[in-house]
Amino acid sequence: MDTSKRFLALDIFRGMTVCFMIIVNTPGNGATSYAPLHHASWHGFTPTDLVFPSFLFAVGNAMSFVTAKWATMTDARVLGKILKRTFIIFLLGYLMYWFPFVHWTQDGGLAFSPFSGTRVFGVLQRIALAYALAALLIRYCKPFTVYRLSIVFLLVYWLILLVFGDRQDPYSMLGNAGTYLDKWLLGENHLYHGEGVAFDPEGLLSTLPAVVNVTLGFAAGKWVQEKGKTYEGLFKLILGGALLVFLALCWNNFWPINKKLWTGSFVLLTVGIDCMLLAGLIYITDFLNRKKWGYFFEVFGKNPLFIYLLSELGATLLYFFRTGENHQSVFKWTFDNIFRHAGMYFGSFLFAISFMMLCWLVGYWLDRKKIYVRV
């Protein structure tokens, strides 16, 4: 498979993840979002739970096309590139949660938001750390060792949860070993509170199994390069994905599928689905030669991190700025006065689609200008 074909299928796949990530992150009213647009409350799986691991899978897939360039570089240069990219992505993620660096006080004034209340880990931070560890493994270890260590990571993470978590329920939100570690390392004020308690679904410990989404994405990318031109190769990619899904469902009986804990069964399930989705996209774009339909998603896929960051900062500003006599956020005012008339559920969905389209228009302009922001 040549480079142009590879990038088309990969950009579409990656673009789909960014597109749906924006939709599920910016409903007009979160309480009235359609069920498939919510994450599973705890154990279980919804279509929304597939979005983030798919992005990590795409990171690994893209990395498989970069390693050929790495082969001509010194270890010091490759290490420098990996560490630089890791630092930039992690810093962007941290600043994104701190942004806009001020908050409204009770008397209507503005006050500086201190570091003491800022979330440290998050989506971009997990991408950075998972990329870093996977990239180092791929650079310095043989392929068989990388995949063997991937299995070890899942089993070691499972063992840590069982040994160091709450004896009564090691898979609970507040009783799992990852939460204990995050609280000890960072303190509650630096954790995510979206669940109503101090619990971070992108905490440090659960980043370990997330690395496997990247390494297996790398394996899928290598397979596509070597076997992607043949029907047999594509069929085996689908078959491998189906096998991973089967293993995940079996493992679910012992270690429940759980996105917020990023369990091993969750990793196998999402990688399995991603393998089948990627194979399907390659078949449509390369074997059937039907490409035009995918341009919409290509726009997102060509500037994925930039557009995702733009969407998060844009939503933050809509929440921050206030309007009207009641000093509502612009976000809530827009939903209440425009989209709510379409119904609470459909209006919330329509808001998310409209916001996603605004982000797409920025991506479209960047693509027309041939501007691609690489991190």
MOMO-V311205 format. One line per field, one symbol per residue. ss: DSSP state (2 for helix, 1 for strand, 0 for the rest). psi: psi as a letter, one per 40 degrees, with the letter a starting at -180 (. if undefined). burial: + if it has 24 or more other ideal C-beta (glycine too) atoms within 12 Angstrom, else -. A space follows every 10 residues. Layout:
# MOMO-V311205
ss->???
psi->???
burial->???
This chain:
# MOMO-V311205
ss->0022222222 2222222222 2222200002 2200222000 0000000022 2222222222 2222222222 0000222222 2222222222 2222222200 0111000001 1100222000 0022222222 2222222222 0022222222 2222222222 2222000000 0000002222 2222220222 0000000000 0000002222 2222222222 2222222000 2222222222 2222222222 2000000000 0002222222 2222222222 2222222000 0222222222 2202222222 2222222222 0110000112 2222222022 2202222222 2222222222 2222222200 00000
psi->hidddddddd dddddddddd ddddefidhd dfiideeiih dbiahiddee dddddddddd ddddeddddd deiidddddd dddddddddd ddddddddhf eiihideeai ihhideehhd iadddddddd ddddddddde iidddddddd dddddddddd dddeahddge eideeidddd ddddddidde iheeeeighh efiddedddd dddddddddd ddddddeeei dddddddddd dddddddddd ddddgihhdd efiddddddd dddddddddd dddddddefh dddedddddd edfddddddd dddddddddd iiiidefiid ddddddecdd eeiddddddd dddddddddd ddddddddef hhhh.
burial->+---++++++ ++++++++++ ++++++++++ -+++--++++ -++-++++++ ++++++++++ +++++++--- -------+-- ++--++-+++ -++++++++- ---------- -------+++ ++++++++++ +++++++++- -----++-++ --++--++-+ +---+----+ ++++-+++++ +++--+---+ ++-----+++ ++++++++++ ++++++++++ +++++--+-- --++--++-+ +--++-++-- ++--++++++ ++++++++++ ++++++++++ ++++++---- ---+-+++++ ++++++++++ ++++++-+++ ---------- ++-++---+- ----+-++++ ++++++--++ -++--++--- ----+
